[in-house]
Amino acid sequence: MKKCPYCAELIQDEAVLCRYCGKNLPPKGDSALRIITADEFCKLPANYKPPTNDIEAIYQEQLATFQQGKWRECALPPRHGYIPRHYLDRVSLEEFLVLKEEMLRKCWEESDKTPDGMIDWLWANHSRWKNIAASDAFTALCISLGSFIRSTISSLYNRYLENLLESVLTVIPSESVMSSSSILESVEKAPAVREIPEVYRSTLIAEAKRLISMNTPYKVRKAASLAELMDEIDNLAVKIAGLLDKRHKKFSSNSPYSFIVEYTEIQKAVGEATKNDSRFSEGTRADLCLQVGKELKKRNYM
C-alpha cells in the first residue's frame, strides 16, 4: 500500500488513479512527489545569498565595460530615474544635467576609475559645488554609479532570480505534476528571461535550475488566475499610466519636469492599485512597474 500524494489516502501500490480523489498518480519514479504552492516555488530560501562567484563574474564584466566608456551613461538624462522634486521651481533641467556631467568627469579623472572609487570621491568632494542643483546632481550620480557596485549587483541578482522563478509558473500548466527535467526545460522559456540584462542572464538561469533541482519532483499547485494575471498586467499598466499622466497635468506645459516620473512614484501607484489583489506578489508588481514605465514612455515621459 502507498499514500496518494494528493489526498493522503492509502491505495494499492500498482494504482495509477486514486479511488478517493480521482487524481492521476505520478509515474513510479516520482513517488517522492512534493506538493508546493506558487509562493513556495517562487520564494528564495531563508537567508539566501547569491553565489559569490556569480556576483564577482558579473561585477568584473560590468567593470570592464564601465572602464571602456560606459561610465559616461551616468551623465545622460534618466529614462525613469532620479530627478529631485524639491527644487523644481529653482533650477532648470539644463543646469542640473550640465552640473551632473561636470561632476562625473571630475570624479572619473581624479578617482581610481572604478564605480566604488568614484562614489567615494563624490562623497569627499561634492561640497566643491555649493548649490541646490549640485547637491541633487551628486545624489543622482551616486544612484547611477551604484548599479555597478557589488552590493547593488547582489540585490538585483536576488530580485531577478525571484522574478524568474515566478515567471516559470506562467509556462507550467495549473495543478500539474511535472518531473524535474520538465520544469527545468521551462526555465529558459519563462517570459522574465527577456527582461534580465544579458550580463546576469546565463548565471541566473543556472542558479534557478539549481534551486528547482533541490526539491523536485514537484506538483506545482497554482491558481489559474496567476497565469491569467499576465494578460491583465498590460491592461492594468495602461490604466495606471493614465492615472499618473493625469496627475502630472498639474505641471505647466512649459516645465521640463512635466514629463518626468520617478520610479518610486510608479512603485507607489502600482502598490495602491494591487494592494487588495492577493494574486500579486513582489515579483509580479515589479513586472507591472516595468510595463507602466513602457506605457509612460509611449506618452513621452522619462
Wavefront OBJ file of the C-alpha trace (Angstrom):
o trace
v 0.000 0.000 0.000
v 1.031 3.594 -0.587
v -0.342 7.050 0.158
v -1.902 9.168 -2.551
v 0.300 12.313 -2.810
v -2.841 14.457 -3.244
v -5.351 13.276 -0.612
v -3.078 11.059 1.572
v -5.489 8.099 1.478
v -4.000 4.587 1.273
v -4.179 2.973 -2.175
v -2.683 -0.067 -3.907
v 0.981 0.098 -4.937
v 0.053 -0.570 -8.590
v -2.684 2.110 -8.735
v -2.393 4.771 -11.448
v -5.622 6.563 -10.432
v -6.658 7.414 -6.864
v -10.040 5.829 -5.967
v -10.711 8.565 -3.395
v -9.847 11.859 -5.108
v -9.814 10.688 -8.745
v -6.378 12.199 -9.469
v -3.960 10.621 -11.942
v -0.944 9.435 -9.995
v 2.629 10.371 -10.928
v 4.902 7.761 -12.533
v 6.588 5.323 -10.181
v 9.847 7.269 -10.183
v 8.039 10.314 -8.791
v 6.947 8.611 -5.555
v 8.759 11.291 -3.531
v 6.493 13.941 -5.024
v 6.452 17.185 -3.071
v 3.345 19.349 -3.291
v 4.149 23.049 -3.126
v 2.284 26.299 -3.591
v 3.198 29.042 -6.039
v 4.553 31.196 -3.190
v 6.860 28.397 -2.031
v 8.078 27.824 -5.564
v 8.992 31.488 -6.090
v 10.364 32.362 -2.666
v 14.113 32.188 -2.177
v 15.332 30.104 0.790
v 15.659 31.897 4.130
v 18.912 33.863 4.400
v 19.629 33.147 0.743
v 22.829 34.704 -0.563
v 23.710 34.627 -4.258
v 26.815 32.631 -5.221
v 29.938 34.734 -4.648
v 31.487 33.575 -7.921
v 28.424 34.694 -9.899
v 28.414 38.153 -8.321
v 32.147 38.563 -8.895
v 31.856 37.480 -12.549
v 29.018 39.976 -13.158
v 30.954 42.721 -11.363
v 34.120 42.120 -13.398
v 32.170 42.124 -16.674
v 30.331 45.314 -15.663
v 33.628 46.888 -14.573
v 35.285 46.085 -17.913
v 32.522 47.786 -19.943
v 32.383 50.612 -17.404
v 36.078 51.358 -17.850
v 35.691 51.247 -21.633
v 33.351 54.212 -21.505
v 30.042 53.038 -20.067
v 30.564 55.410 -17.113
v 29.548 58.270 -19.445
v 25.994 56.894 -19.491
v 25.654 58.053 -15.888
v 25.567 61.669 -17.129
v 22.677 61.088 -19.544
v 19.139 62.220 -18.666
v 17.455 59.423 -16.683
v 14.953 57.284 -18.539
v 12.874 56.666 -15.417
v 15.420 57.689 -12.822
v 16.108 60.324 -10.260
v 15.106 63.936 -10.880
v 14.596 65.509 -7.425
v 11.329 67.338 -6.892
v 12.074 69.778 -4.067
v 13.929 72.282 -6.286
v 11.717 72.136 -9.371
v 10.999 75.855 -9.349
v 14.546 76.939 -8.520
v 16.797 75.385 -11.145
v 16.495 74.352 -14.787
v 16.852 70.807 -16.044
v 19.689 72.006 -18.300
v 21.664 73.335 -15.318
v 21.135 70.088 -13.450
v 22.433 67.965 -16.351
v 25.443 70.234 -17.013
v 26.498 70.023 -13.368
v 25.934 66.274 -13.337
v 28.233 65.813 -16.338
v 30.876 68.152 -14.905
v 30.919 66.314 -11.569
v 31.040 62.938 -13.310
v 34.057 63.870 -15.437
v 35.912 65.257 -12.427
v 35.367 62.157 -10.317
v 36.363 59.909 -13.242
v 39.612 61.803 -13.798
v 40.546 62.135 -10.121
v 39.386 58.773 -8.697
v 40.675 55.236 -9.274
v 38.259 54.776 -12.236
v 36.051 52.215 -10.504
v 32.425 52.854 -9.553
v 33.245 52.346 -5.866
v 36.157 54.800 -6.092
v 34.069 57.373 -7.938
v 31.341 57.254 -5.284
v 34.000 57.666 -2.552
v 35.414 60.655 -4.439
v 31.961 62.226 -4.765
v 31.324 61.928 -1.039
v 34.688 63.530 -0.292
v 34.462 66.356 -2.861
v 30.862 67.180 -3.772
v 30.890 70.190 -1.422
v 33.015 71.983 -4.063
v 29.726 72.821 -5.785
v 27.665 74.767 -3.279
v 24.194 74.987 -4.764
v 20.945 73.028 -4.826
v 21.403 71.618 -8.322
v 24.877 70.294 -7.484
v 23.616 68.642 -4.320
v 20.982 66.773 -6.297
v 23.356 66.038 -9.185
v 25.579 64.363 -6.561
v 22.663 62.213 -5.342
v 21.677 61.276 -8.893
v 25.264 60.286 -9.751
v 25.569 58.086 -6.665
v 22.386 56.277 -7.718
v 23.617 55.854 -11.315
v 27.087 54.656 -10.298
v 25.619 52.454 -7.574
v 24.217 49.972 -10.093
v 27.813 48.949 -10.903
v 28.937 48.085 -7.336
v 28.918 44.604 -5.809
v 26.279 45.176 -3.109
v 23.777 46.527 -5.649
v 24.541 43.670 -8.037
v 23.697 41.211 -5.214
v 20.339 42.898 -4.594
v 19.492 42.941 -8.303
v 20.554 39.289 -8.623
v 18.037 38.247 -5.937
v 15.266 40.329 -7.469
v 15.838 38.969 -10.989
v 16.028 35.421 -9.611
v 12.686 35.664 -7.790
v 11.090 37.183 -10.884
v 12.478 34.337 -12.993
v 11.173 31.625 -10.645
v 7.750 33.247 -10.616
v 7.780 33.614 -14.375
v 8.455 29.876 -14.747
v 4.959 29.322 -13.354
v 3.412 31.023 -16.365
v 4.646 28.218 -18.624
v 3.739 25.385 -16.232
v 0.128 24.129 -16.517
v -2.024 24.776 -13.453
v -2.304 21.908 -10.939
v 0.288 19.962 -12.889
v 2.579 17.111 -11.942
v 5.909 17.574 -13.645
v 9.245 15.850 -13.437
v 12.330 17.879 -12.567
v 13.535 17.699 -16.179
v 10.225 19.127 -17.470
v 10.321 22.063 -15.078
v 13.994 22.734 -15.793
v 13.193 22.920 -19.507
v 10.582 25.573 -18.665
v 13.151 27.937 -17.109
v 14.631 29.170 -20.388
v 11.136 29.592 -21.877
v 9.959 31.804 -18.989
v 8.896 35.329 -20.110
v 11.102 37.000 -17.472
v 14.257 35.758 -19.237
v 13.783 38.515 -21.830
v 13.747 41.183 -19.097
v 17.002 40.064 -17.447
v 20.080 42.076 -18.532
v 22.391 39.923 -20.608
v 25.255 40.185 -18.117
v 23.071 38.400 -15.499
v 21.165 36.018 -17.755
v 23.212 32.798 -18.023
v 24.207 32.709 -14.334
v 20.622 33.366 -13.214
v 19.213 30.612 -15.421
v 21.774 28.173 -13.992
v 21.000 29.250 -10.408
v 17.223 28.976 -10.938
v 17.718 25.440 -12.245
v 19.904 24.569 -9.242
v 17.259 25.789 -6.774
v 14.468 23.969 -8.603
v 16.514 20.743 -8.702
v 16.954 20.798 -4.919
v 13.288 19.963 -4.280
v 11.958 18.169 -7.364
v 9.878 16.330 -8.417
v 7.080 18.829 -7.815
v 3.368 19.054 -8.025
v 3.034 22.793 -8.520
v -0.290 23.975 -7.152
v -1.105 27.409 -8.533
v -4.322 29.261 -9.138
v -5.322 29.543 -12.785
v -5.688 33.277 -12.193
v -1.920 33.579 -11.759
v -1.398 32.638 -15.405
v -4.275 34.920 -16.399
v -2.616 37.716 -14.466
v -0.008 38.120 -17.197
v -2.793 39.147 -19.603
v -4.248 41.543 -17.050
v -0.929 43.292 -16.430
v -0.998 45.027 -19.825
v -4.484 46.455 -19.220
v -3.659 47.488 -15.669
v -0.414 49.142 -16.817
v -2.364 51.317 -19.284
v -4.793 52.309 -16.517
v -2.029 53.213 -14.020
v -0.062 55.125 -16.671
v -3.224 57.090 -17.434
v -3.668 57.996 -13.760
v -0.037 59.139 -13.475
v -0.384 61.104 -16.701
v -3.480 62.861 -15.338
v -1.678 63.623 -12.075
v 1.207 65.230 -13.956
v -1.062 67.530 -15.946
v -0.932 69.895 -12.958
v 2.568 70.912 -14.105
v 2.866 73.727 -16.591
v 3.304 72.560 -20.176
v 6.428 74.742 -20.279
v 8.037 72.939 -17.345
v 10.774 70.413 -18.229
v 9.532 68.309 -15.305
v 6.033 67.733 -16.659
v 7.244 64.603 -18.436
v 9.426 63.156 -15.658
v 8.110 60.340 -13.448
v 10.328 58.796 -10.782
v 10.401 55.016 -10.414
v 9.346 55.307 -6.754
v 6.198 57.114 -7.901
v 5.400 54.222 -10.266
v 6.003 51.708 -7.443
v 3.633 53.597 -5.151
v 0.901 53.747 -7.805
v 1.279 50.020 -8.549
v 1.148 49.221 -4.824
v -2.067 51.197 -4.401
v -3.661 49.564 -7.457
v -2.850 45.991 -6.386
v -2.901 46.115 -2.574
v -6.179 44.172 -2.308
v -5.328 41.633 -5.029
v -3.762 38.562 -3.406
v -2.600 37.266 -6.806
v 0.112 39.936 -6.944
v 3.469 39.186 -5.355
v 6.571 41.350 -5.196
v 7.765 39.850 -8.485
v 4.551 40.473 -10.435
v 4.374 44.012 -9.048
v 7.905 44.607 -10.369
v 6.788 43.316 -13.793
v 3.808 45.667 -13.659
v 6.107 48.604 -12.807
v 8.153 47.837 -15.924
v 5.015 47.763 -18.057
v 3.811 51.072 -16.592
v 7.224 52.568 -17.424
v 6.871 51.404 -21.032
v 3.372 52.909 -21.261
v 4.624 56.234 -19.888
v 7.472 56.207 -22.390
v 4.897 55.978 -25.196
v 3.434 59.189 -23.769
v 6.889 60.860 -23.925
v 7.674 60.560 -20.217
v 11.205 59.937 -18.982
l 1 2 3 4 5 6 7 8 9 10 11 12 13 14 15 16 17 18 19 20 21 22 23 24 25 26 27 28 29 30 31 32 33 34 35 36 37 38 39 40 41 42 43 44 45 46 47 48 49 50 51 52 53 54 55 56 57 58 59 60 61 62 63 64 65 66 67 68 69 70 71 72 73 74 75 76 77 78 79 80 81 82 83 84 85 86 87 88 89 90 91 92 93 94 95 96 97 98 99 100 101 102 103 104 105 106 107 108 109 110 111 112 113 114 115 116 117 118 119 120 121 122 123 124 125 126 127 128 129 130 131 132 133 134 135 136 137 138 139 140 141 142 143 144 145 146 147 148 149 150 151 152 153 154 155 156 157 158 159 160 161 162 163 164 165 166 167 168 169 170 171 172 173 174 175 176 177 178 179 180 181 182 183 184 185 186 187 188 189 190 191 192 193 194 195 196 197 198 199 200 201 202 203 204 205 206 207 208 209 210 211 212 213 214 215 216 217 218 219 220 221 222 223 224 225 226 227 228 229 230 231 232 233 234 235 236 237 238 239 240 241 242 243 244 245 246 247 248 249 250 251 252 253 254 255 256 257 258 259 260 261 262 263 264 265 266 267 268 269 270 271 272 273 274 275 276 277 278 279 280 281 282 283 284 285 286 287 288 289 290 291 292 293 294 295 296 297 298 299 300 301 302
